Amino acid sequence: MSVDLRHLPQAQLDFIKPMLAKLTDSLPTQRNWLYELKLDGYRALVIKKRGTITLFSRRGNELNQRFPALADAFDFLSDNTIVDGEVVALDDQGRPSFSTLQNYGPRVKSVYFYAFDLLVYEGKDLRKLPLSDRRIVLEKHALPGMRDPVRVSSIFNVSAKQLVAAAKKSGLEGIIAKRAVSSYESGERSGAWLK
């Protein structure tokens, strides 16, 4: 499947407040929802502008000095692009560990950036496109040159009930459900993303 980006507006390449997930007691079970694992890390945006890569926290603080290897790993990214994701440290069992991330230092080797959304690609503003289209552009166009420590956050094609059970059994933090047709609502908790 292809997504036509030719008629999209040009984007401002500055920090954008990330879209937020709304807390819920139960996940939607309709077909038009995408499910991802809730990763226990720091929400972050990567902006590549005029060849310079900047990693931002969800509040707009620059993270390049704290995670220089992550910022350097995005050298493959096309210029004028913004990726949304999560900085995650993995424990010895390969599970996300917030305490490991908080104590990040030279001895912590397993810190990754899990990309899950694409806001701007080569100067084009994708935020009005449905999430399903943004994911296509993210995976097929923006990230083909990626390598560790950059990864894509997987979408699971199973029922919400199965995924919740698997997350509990594995000791993971939870699940994020995202409406496949949702646009990117900067700084909002509209309910189009649920946790």
BALOBA-1460 file (C-alpha; in Angstrom, 3 decimals):
// residues 195
<rec num="1" residu="m" x="0.000" y="0.000" z="0.000"/>
<rec num="2" residu="s" x="1.220" y="3.478" z="-0.862"/>
<rec num="3" residu="v" x="0.445" y="6.834" z="0.746"/>
<rec num="4" residu="d" x="0.387" y="9.953" z="-1.439"/>
<rec num="5" residu="l" x="2.262" y="12.768" z="0.313"/>
<rec num="6" residu="r" x="2.466" y="15.208" z="-2.613"/>
<rec num="7" residu="h" x="-0.410" y="17.456" z="-1.528"/>
<rec num="8" residu="l" x="0.373" y="17.631" z="2.171"/>
<rec num="9" residu="p" x="1.356" y="21.008" z="3.648"/>
<rec num="10" residu="q" x="4.907" y="21.879" z="4.623"/>
<rec num="11" residu="a" x="5.587" y="21.528" z="8.339"/>
<rec num="12" residu="q" x="7.306" y="23.687" z="10.918"/>
<rec num="13" residu="l" x="10.330" y="21.722" z="12.080"/>
<rec num="14" residu="d" x="10.227" y="22.676" z="15.727"/>
<rec num="15" residu="f" x="9.279" y="20.791" z="18.873"/>
<rec num="16" residu="i" x="5.676" y="19.539" z="18.791"/>
<rec num="17" residu="k" x="3.859" y="18.564" z="21.983"/>
<rec num="18" residu="p" x="3.292" y="14.802" z="21.780"/>
<rec num="19" residu="m" x="-0.193" y="13.312" z="21.583"/>
<rec num="20" residu="l" x="-1.128" y="11.650" z="24.875"/>
<rec num="21" residu="a" x="-3.007" y="8.479" z="25.789"/>
<rec num="22" residu="k" x="-6.063" y="8.558" z="28.038"/>
<rec num="23" residu="l" x="-6.247" y="6.116" z="30.941"/>
<rec num="24" residu="t" x="-9.027" y="3.514" z="30.700"/>
<rec num="25" residu="d" x="-10.191" y="0.448" z="32.623"/>
<rec num="26" residu="s" x="-10.833" y="-1.599" z="29.471"/>
<rec num="27" residu="l" x="-9.508" y="-1.536" z="25.941"/>
<rec num="28" residu="p" x="-11.771" y="-1.175" z="22.908"/>
<rec num="29" residu="t" x="-12.434" y="-4.389" z="21.009"/>
<rec num="30" residu="q" x="-13.604" y="-2.990" z="17.659"/>
<rec num="31" residu="r" x="-11.575" y="-3.771" z="14.538"/>
<rec num="32" residu="n" x="-10.379" y="-0.217" z="13.870"/>
<rec num="33" residu="w" x="-7.939" y="-0.159" z="16.821"/>
<rec num="34" residu="l" x="-4.210" y="-0.906" z="16.780"/>
<rec num="35" residu="y" x="-2.550" y="-2.399" z="19.866"/>
<rec num="36" residu="e" x="1.013" y="-1.848" z="21.069"/>
<rec num="37" residu="l" x="2.804" y="-2.672" z="24.294"/>
<rec num="38" residu="k" x="3.074" y="0.236" z="26.725"/>
<rec num="39" residu="l" x="6.813" y="0.662" z="27.086"/>
<rec num="40" residu="d" x="8.051" y="1.862" z="30.455"/>
<rec num="41" residu="g" x="10.397" y="4.639" z="29.357"/>
<rec num="42" residu="y" x="10.735" y="8.306" z="28.450"/>
<rec num="43" residu="r" x="8.515" y="9.683" z="25.700"/>
<rec num="44" residu="a" x="10.705" y="11.396" z="23.102"/>
<rec num="45" residu="l" x="10.663" y="13.091" z="19.708"/>
<rec num="46" residu="v" x="13.515" y="12.946" z="17.216"/>
<rec num="47" residu="i" x="13.844" y="15.921" z="14.871"/>
<rec num="48" residu="k" x="16.308" y="15.957" z="12.005"/>
<rec num="49" residu="k" x="16.536" y="19.489" z="10.623"/>
<rec num="50" residu="r" x="19.252" y="20.733" z="8.273"/>
<rec num="51" residu="g" x="21.324" y="17.641" z="9.023"/>
<rec num="52" residu="t" x="21.191" y="18.128" z="12.813"/>
<rec num="53" residu="i" x="19.488" y="15.515" z="14.978"/>
<rec num="54" residu="t" x="17.839" y="16.615" z="18.220"/>
<rec num="55" residu="l" x="16.219" y="14.275" z="20.722"/>
<rec num="56" residu="f" x="13.526" y="15.975" z="22.842"/>
<rec num="57" residu="s" x="11.661" y="14.865" z="25.967"/>
<rec num="58" residu="r" x="7.864" y="15.117" z="25.916"/>
<rec num="59" residu="r" x="8.192" y="18.477" z="27.700"/>
<rec num="60" residu="g" x="10.621" y="19.853" z="25.106"/>
<rec num="61" residu="n" x="13.909" y="19.360" z="26.958"/>
<rec num="62" residu="e" x="16.872" y="18.363" z="24.808"/>
<rec num="63" residu="l" x="18.135" y="14.819" z="25.531"/>
<rec num="64" residu="n" x="21.177" y="14.598" z="23.213"/>
<rec num="65" residu="q" x="23.713" y="14.876" z="26.052"/>
<rec num="66" residu="r" x="21.931" y="12.255" z="28.142"/>
<rec num="67" residu="f" x="21.535" y="9.775" z="25.249"/>
<rec num="68" residu="p" x="24.204" y="10.648" z="22.664"/>
<rec num="69" residu="a" x="24.252" y="7.158" z="21.106"/>
<rec num="70" residu="l" x="20.508" y="7.375" z="20.408"/>
<rec num="71" residu="a" x="20.816" y="10.767" z="18.741"/>
<rec num="72" residu="d" x="23.777" y="9.536" z="16.653"/>
<rec num="73" residu="a" x="21.837" y="6.418" z="15.602"/>
<rec num="74" residu="f" x="19.381" y="8.547" z="13.612"/>
<rec num="75" residu="d" x="21.983" y="9.598" z="11.030"/>
<rec num="76" residu="f" x="20.062" y="7.477" z="8.462"/>
<rec num="77" residu="l" x="16.885" y="9.567" z="8.900"/>
<rec num="78" residu="s" x="15.825" y="11.818" z="6.027"/>
<rec num="79" residu="d" x="16.306" y="15.518" z="6.624"/>
<rec num="80" residu="n" x="13.278" y="17.536" z="7.801"/>
<rec num="81" residu="t" x="11.643" y="14.608" z="9.595"/>
<rec num="82" residu="i" x="10.066" y="14.185" z="13.070"/>
<rec num="83" residu="v" x="9.620" y="10.758" z="14.687"/>
<rec num="84" residu="d" x="7.656" y="10.093" z="17.887"/>
<rec num="85" residu="g" x="8.615" y="7.242" z="20.198"/>
<rec num="86" residu="e" x="9.925" y="6.070" z="23.542"/>
<rec num="87" residu="v" x="13.431" y="5.816" z="25.023"/>
<rec num="88" residu="v" x="13.541" y="2.439" z="26.773"/>
<rec num="89" residu="a" x="16.124" y="0.547" z="28.824"/>
<rec num="90" residu="l" x="15.835" y="-3.249" z="28.862"/>
<rec num="91" residu="d" x="16.630" y="-5.381" z="31.893"/>
<rec num="92" residu="d" x="18.549" y="-8.676" z="31.836"/>
<rec num="93" residu="q" x="15.385" y="-10.509" z="30.720"/>
<rec num="94" residu="g" x="14.791" y="-8.076" z="27.842"/>
<rec num="95" residu="r" x="11.851" y="-6.333" z="29.533"/>
<rec num="96" residu="p" x="11.478" y="-2.541" z="29.698"/>
<rec num="97" residu="s" x="12.810" y="-1.243" z="33.028"/>
<rec num="98" residu="f" x="12.127" y="2.322" z="34.117"/>
<rec num="99" residu="s" x="14.513" y="2.066" z="37.082"/>
<rec num="100" residu="t" x="17.326" y="0.954" z="34.757"/>
<rec num="101" residu="l" x="16.567" y="3.941" z="32.526"/>
<rec num="102" residu="q" x="16.557" y="6.366" z="35.459"/>
<rec num="103" residu="n" x="19.960" y="5.065" z="36.530"/>
<rec num="104" residu="y" x="21.300" y="5.188" z="32.976"/>
<rec num="105" residu="g" x="25.062" y="5.533" z="32.843"/>
<rec num="106" residu="p" x="28.067" y="4.075" z="31.038"/>
<rec num="107" residu="r" x="27.367" y="0.587" z="32.427"/>
<rec num="108" residu="v" x="23.830" y="0.435" z="30.981"/>
<rec num="109" residu="k" x="24.193" y="-0.833" z="27.432"/>
<rec num="110" residu="s" x="20.634" y="-1.748" z="26.457"/>
<rec num="111" residu="v" x="18.935" y="1.607" z="25.806"/>
<rec num="112" residu="y" x="16.783" y="1.815" z="22.677"/>
<rec num="113" residu="f" x="14.457" y="4.198" z="20.879"/>
<rec num="114" residu="y" x="11.159" y="2.527" z="19.910"/>
<rec num="115" residu="a" x="9.529" y="4.542" z="17.109"/>
<rec num="116" residu="f" x="5.739" y="4.430" z="16.902"/>
<rec num="117" residu="d" x="4.614" y="7.473" z="14.925"/>
<rec num="118" residu="l" x="5.783" y="9.853" z="12.206"/>
<rec num="119" residu="l" x="4.703" y="13.495" z="12.405"/>
<rec num="120" residu="v" x="6.746" y="15.017" z="9.589"/>
<rec num="121" residu="y" x="8.502" y="13.285" z="6.703"/>
<rec num="122" residu="e" x="10.891" y="15.190" z="4.409"/>
<rec num="123" residu="g" x="9.176" y="18.460" z="5.299"/>
<rec num="124" residu="k" x="5.596" y="17.208" z="4.791"/>
<rec num="125" residu="d" x="3.200" y="17.480" z="7.748"/>
<rec num="126" residu="l" x="1.615" y="14.037" z="8.259"/>
<rec num="127" residu="r" x="-0.394" y="14.832" z="11.403"/>
<rec num="128" residu="k" x="-3.765" y="15.072" z="9.601"/>
<rec num="129" residu="l" x="-3.284" y="11.637" z="7.989"/>
<rec num="130" residu="p" x="-4.811" y="8.591" z="9.707"/>
<rec num="131" residu="l" x="-2.455" y="6.735" z="12.048"/>
<rec num="132" residu="s" x="-2.553" y="3.672" z="9.780"/>
<rec num="133" residu="d" x="-1.117" y="5.779" z="6.910"/>
<rec num="134" residu="r" x="1.490" y="7.428" z="9.143"/>
<rec num="135" residu="r" x="2.645" y="3.948" z="10.216"/>
<rec num="136" residu="i" x="3.038" y="2.888" z="6.571"/>
<rec num="137" residu="v" x="5.242" y="5.903" z="5.833"/>
<rec num="138" residu="l" x="7.181" y="5.359" z="9.090"/>
<rec num="139" residu="e" x="7.954" y="1.709" z="8.367"/>
<rec num="140" residu="k" x="8.370" y="1.764" z="4.568"/>
<rec num="141" residu="h" x="9.996" y="5.143" z="4.010"/>
<rec num="142" residu="a" x="11.378" y="6.758" z="7.168"/>
<rec num="143" residu="l" x="12.989" y="3.791" z="8.943"/>
<rec num="144" residu="p" x="14.355" y="1.314" z="6.359"/>
<rec num="145" residu="g" x="17.947" y="2.297" z="7.193"/>
<rec num="146" residu="m" x="17.491" y="1.874" z="10.941"/>
<rec num="147" residu="r" x="19.682" y="-0.293" z="13.121"/>
<rec num="148" residu="d" x="19.974" y="-0.815" z="16.863"/>
<rec num="149" residu="p" x="19.434" y="1.113" z="19.038"/>
<rec num="150" residu="v" x="16.513" y="2.321" z="16.849"/>
<rec num="151" residu="r" x="13.559" y="-0.067" z="16.658"/>
<rec num="152" residu="v" x="9.904" y="0.037" z="15.610"/>
<rec num="153" residu="s" x="7.253" y="-0.501" z="18.275"/>
<rec num="154" residu="s" x="5.326" y="-3.560" z="17.116"/>
<rec num="155" residu="i" x="1.607" y="-3.586" z="16.418"/>
<rec num="156" residu="f" x="-0.050" y="-6.802" z="17.588"/>
<rec num="157" residu="n" x="-2.834" y="-8.354" z="15.535"/>
<rec num="158" residu="v" x="-4.507" y="-10.220" z="18.383"/>
<rec num="159" residu="s" x="-7.518" y="-9.470" z="20.547"/>
<rec num="160" residu="a" x="-7.189" y="-6.919" z="23.324"/>
<rec num="161" residu="k" x="-8.012" y="-9.657" z="25.834"/>
<rec num="162" residu="q" x="-5.167" y="-11.898" z="24.598"/>
<rec num="163" residu="l" x="-2.682" y="-9.046" z="24.610"/>
<rec num="164" residu="v" x="-3.619" y="-7.895" z="28.125"/>
<rec num="165" residu="a" x="-3.248" y="-11.475" z="29.403"/>
<rec num="166" residu="a" x="0.182" y="-11.827" z="27.747"/>
<rec num="167" residu="a" x="1.363" y="-8.462" z="29.121"/>
<rec num="168" residu="k" x="0.285" y="-9.413" z="32.662"/>
<rec num="169" residu="k" x="1.952" y="-12.825" z="32.408"/>
<rec num="170" residu="s" x="5.205" y="-11.209" z="31.224"/>
<rec num="171" residu="g" x="5.139" y="-8.498" z="33.894"/>
<rec num="172" residu="l" x="4.861" y="-5.659" z="31.351"/>
<rec num="173" residu="e" x="3.381" y="-2.258" z="32.169"/>
<rec num="174" residu="g" x="0.315" y="-2.416" z="29.934"/>
<rec num="175" residu="i" x="-1.196" y="-1.899" z="26.494"/>
<rec num="176" residu="i" x="-1.798" y="1.155" z="24.309"/>
<rec num="177" residu="a" x="-4.794" y="1.089" z="21.960"/>
<rec num="178" residu="k" x="-4.798" y="3.612" z="19.116"/>
<rec num="179" residu="r" x="-7.667" y="4.313" z="16.741"/>
<rec num="180" residu="a" x="-6.330" y="3.465" z="13.261"/>
<rec num="181" residu="v" x="-8.084" y="6.433" z="11.639"/>
<rec num="182" residu="s" x="-6.986" y="9.001" z="14.233"/>
<rec num="183" residu="s" x="-5.092" y="12.122" z="13.279"/>
<rec num="184" residu="y" x="-2.208" y="13.266" z="15.495"/>
<rec num="185" residu="e" x="-3.630" y="15.601" z="18.161"/>
<rec num="186" residu="s" x="-0.644" y="17.429" z="19.599"/>
<rec num="187" residu="g" x="-0.740" y="17.726" z="23.395"/>
<rec num="188" residu="e" x="-4.248" y="16.205" z="23.617"/>
<rec num="189" residu="r" x="-5.746" y="13.248" z="25.510"/>
<rec num="190" residu="s" x="-8.761" y="12.963" z="23.228"/>
<rec num="191" residu="g" x="-9.400" y="9.262" z="23.718"/>
<rec num="192" residu="a" x="-8.136" y="8.333" z="20.246"/>
<rec num="193" residu="w" x="-5.204" y="6.736" z="22.127"/>
<rec num="194" residu="l" x="-5.977" y="4.728" z="25.263"/>
<rec num="195" residu="k" x="-3.765" y="3.085" z="27.896"/>
